[in-house]
Amino acid sequence: MSSIAIPAGMPQYDDVPRYDVARVRADFPILDREINGHPLVYLDSANTSHKPRQVLDVLAEHYARHNANVSRSVHTLGTEATEAYEGARAKIAAFINAPSVDEVVFTKNSTEAINLVAYAFSNASLRPDADPRFRIGPGDEIVISEMEHHSNIVPWQLLAERTGATLRWFPLTEQGRLDESGLDDLVTERTKIVSLVHTSNILGTINATARITQRVREVGALLLLDCSQSVPHLPMDVVDYDADFIAFTGHKMCGPTGIGVLWGRAELLAAMPPVLGGGSMIETVTMARSTFAAPPARFEAGTPPIAEAVALGAAVDYLSGVGMRAIQWHEKELTAYALDALATVPGLRIFGPTVPVGRGGTISFALADVHPHDVGQVLDSLGVQVRVGHHCAKPVCTRFGVPATTRASFYLYTTTAEIDALVAGLEQVRKVFG
């Protein structure tokens, strides 16, 4: 059973799936570390998650026993590597309920996945025979939000600059939620794509996208969801969310760095021109011209992150074994506990929703007049690892009038004792800085 103490007033359900947090923690070697003479308290999983032995072992085994390039050799090692690589793609497709395994494109991270779509628009706009859904120019509009990570802002700014399109965005409410009051005026027949974060990496807000999706369908635009902070933490069904593209990254979901995923509807991927050219993404090549392979190979030029993809498949196996609904509920209880605990710290201001409804286990805050960098250094001296800064979401900091925040983020291995250590550390910060 989980060791979570459910806060007073929060409903308790007998049918909620649970797991033994202590047993899960035993799978993560790094959690045995000490930092500055204190037990490691890792509250930075929104930045990157730790990796269980089951993933580390698969990564090492692949390099030790099956290392070869994929999709280009008939020898045994090449066949084994290709089967493992494509097997990982199948695991990920099942994990997000993709209708087809060929809808899963491997990238190096979420940023590359989003850029792939943005540059596909750009490339299509140079071709008169391109699918009109991907042709964009002056008079057309791109819609994002003020809540976005820089990886879902900068690619669209660059696309607008290249094509003459206009970038528009949803504002934020004071509670850290999307302001949808102007939805019909913001998403119009001029809109080509709406690209939104599903769960905010700084505010923890989980965006209810149904109303926006309906409007996107009404005007004939496309919808991309940045699910970097969602796929690791809750059950994801791409059919249910009715998006056209979803981006997420491996290192936030117990997988290695250097591997991410773009999921796209099969017919949209088939209509998209390639972004990178090179080996493995071609059908034929002559000195005069080239034709291109069908997706997903069309978007995976060159030697891909093979071992990383295989290890991401192992991470999917691990998360599925624990259970995504159980992980989701564990984090919901942790978040409720943390919001109550942080409310006891004098002078602490939370940015984003202050109730555990429609939010995930990422909490950003400011402590009186103490700079977040100072907060982070004192906490680190006590073994408590948090992230400080603008979290690659500077527009959010600007919206709330702060240069930076301190952020604590939770995952399947986080405990209430670690949240207690954070609160105790913040009391120490208050003593140090008066």
Secondary structure, DSSP 8 states (H G I E B T S, - for coil): -------TTS---TT-----HHHHHTT-GGGG-EETTEE-EE-BTTT-----HHHHHHHHHHHHH----SSS--SHHHHHHHHHHHHHHHHHHHHTT-S-GGGEEEESSHHHHHHHHHHHHHHHTT-TTS-GGG---TT-EEEEETT--GGGTHHHHHHHHHH--EEEEE-B-TTSSB--TTHHHHS-TTEEEEEEESB-TTT-BB---HHHHHHHHHHT-EEEEE-TTTTTTS---HHHHT-SEEEEEGGGTTS-SS-EEEEE-HHHHHHS--SS-STTSEEEE-SS-EEE--TTGGG--SS--HHHHHHHHHHHHHHHHH-HHHHHHHHHHHHHHHHHHHTTSTTEEEES-SSSSSB-SEEEEEETTB-HHHHHHHHHHTTEE-EEE-TT-HHHHHHTT-S-EEEEE--TT--HHHHHHHHHHHHHHHHHH-
